[in-house]
Amino acid sequence: MKFSDLRIKSSFSETASRMGFEDLTYIQQRTMPLILEGKDVVGQAETGSGKTIAFALPILEKMTPGKGLQALVLTPTRELCVQVTDVFRDFGKAVGAKAISVYGGVGIEPQINNIRTADVVVGTPGRILDHLSRGTISFRDVRFLVLDETDRMLDMGFIDDVERIIRQVPRDRQTLMFSATVSFEIEDIMKRHLRNPVIIYTRSQVDAKKLRQYYYDIHYQGDKFPLLVHLLRNATPGLAIVFCGTKDETSLVAKNLRKQGIDAQEIHGGMSQNMREESLGMLKNEKTDVLVATDVAARGLDIKNVTHIYNYDVPNTGKEYIHRIGRTARAGENGTAVTLLTNRDHDSFRRINREEELDIVQAPMPYFKRVPFERPQRRRSFGSRPGRPRYGSRGGRGSGPRPRFRGRR
């Protein structure tokens, strides 16, 4: 099925063609006709499935630009907020529809001015509530409400904020929900706020035949960074995302990679919005080779041409693992996901394997050079020795007892 087969304005299908979209994705085929009919829809779909176009085009088709704020889209992160806004803008130009982003971390005054003439507002829950409390936004004319990445908003603790916002939107509306998973909590929201919704389940966008998953059993903690450097230099022909557990570790890993001559940028919640957008833009435009990120980048970002995912720190849950590796092996392309296991990671990794029944095989340890991993020096008490850079061990041959891990080999 093609965009031209839909009952939408020809300008929308022409825009899709110019952007390189001809055939509808699975989620688009299943949801767009229903949304055009006015039904409430729940779509189980991940980032990269084409879900943004799936709800943006029908909303633009059904609204009348210039009649006030008619569509509200809630997103969990600033990055996704900008991404969704861009889709509305790309397709809305042809009909004169104005879409704006509303999120925190930037000045609120320009947002206040833009809201007055907006047809579509895409925002994060916290900043939307801020505008509501100030009286700088009104939902009286809103006909379309979209909850995007709903499960992520729940994970981030936004459920109360989302509920407060929904209560301010007119009941006589069309409500659309998109989520990577449909949990009991998601079903509870459906029962309270949607009218006879049609639920569309889709397949994962990660093609198991195209995605290779490996782990390295690292015996000595100090070997982890040198191994990552070796793999990035010798086994990563395309773009890579390296996931770390904390924003401090993210910054340290990116800084040390740059010292090793690897072109790496970072993204985490402690950065300003402009810096985050700059890092993402450099990776998307292939002006950098590696993005080091916390899980803020695992959801809501559609970054094309990523060939490798590295789990420098093992995630806590199988769901987060799936979201991370879902950044690669897209649109028929091959991808590789690599997890670096140290002694402290094995319990979490076993749990992830049990939860998701993943086919992750052990990779043989290569020979790699020792390189330093420098951490900021802490204040020294009287008589302590000055800090030194930490080095990897001898070519990947770790010391100490070998941890036992029963995985696929």
Secondary structure as GFF3:
##gff-version 3
##sequence-region A 1 409
A	DSSP	three_ten_helix	3	5	.	.	.	ID=ss1
A	DSSP	alpha_helix	10	18	.	.	.	ID=ss2
A	DSSP	alpha_helix	26	36	.	.	.	ID=ss3
A	DSSP	beta_strand	41	44	.	.	.	ID=ss4
A	DSSP	alpha_helix	51	62	.	.	.	ID=ss5
A	DSSP	beta_strand	71	74	.	.	.	ID=ss6
A	DSSP	alpha_helix	78	92	.	.	.	ID=ss7
A	DSSP	three_ten_helix	93	95	.	.	.	ID=ss8
A	DSSP	beta_strand	99	102	.	.	.	ID=ss9
A	DSSP	alpha_helix	109	115	.	.	.	ID=ss10
A	DSSP	beta_strand	120	123	.	.	.	ID=ss11
A	DSSP	alpha_helix	125	134	.	.	.	ID=ss12
A	DSSP	beta_strand	144	147	.	.	.	ID=ss13
A	DSSP	alpha_helix	150	155	.	.	.	ID=ss14
A	DSSP	alpha_helix	159	166	.	.	.	ID=ss15
A	DSSP	beta_strand	174	179	.	.	.	ID=ss16
A	DSSP	alpha_helix	184	193	.	.	.	ID=ss17
A	DSSP	beta_strand	198	201	.	.	.	ID=ss18
A	DSSP	beta_strand	211	217	.	.	.	ID=ss19
A	DSSP	three_ten_helix	221	223	.	.	.	ID=ss20
A	DSSP	alpha_helix	224	234	.	.	.	ID=ss21
A	DSSP	beta_strand	239	243	.	.	.	ID=ss22
A	DSSP	alpha_helix	247	259	.	.	.	ID=ss23
A	DSSP	beta_strand	264	267	.	.	.	ID=ss24
A	DSSP	alpha_helix	273	284	.	.	.	ID=ss25
A	DSSP	beta_strand	290	293	.	.	.	ID=ss26
A	DSSP	three_ten_helix	295	297	.	.	.	ID=ss27
A	DSSP	beta_strand	306	311	.	.	.	ID=ss28
A	DSSP	alpha_helix	318	325	.	.	.	ID=ss29
A	DSSP	beta_strand	335	341	.	.	.	ID=ss30
A	DSSP	three_ten_helix	343	345	.	.	.	ID=ss31
A	DSSP	alpha_helix	346	356	.	.	.	ID=ss32
A	DSSP	beta_strand	361	362	.	.	.	ID=ss33
A	DSSP	beta_strand	372	373	.	.	.	ID=ss34
A	DSSP	beta_strand	390	391	.	.	.	ID=ss35
A	DSSP	three_ten_helix	394	396	.	.	.	ID=ss36
###
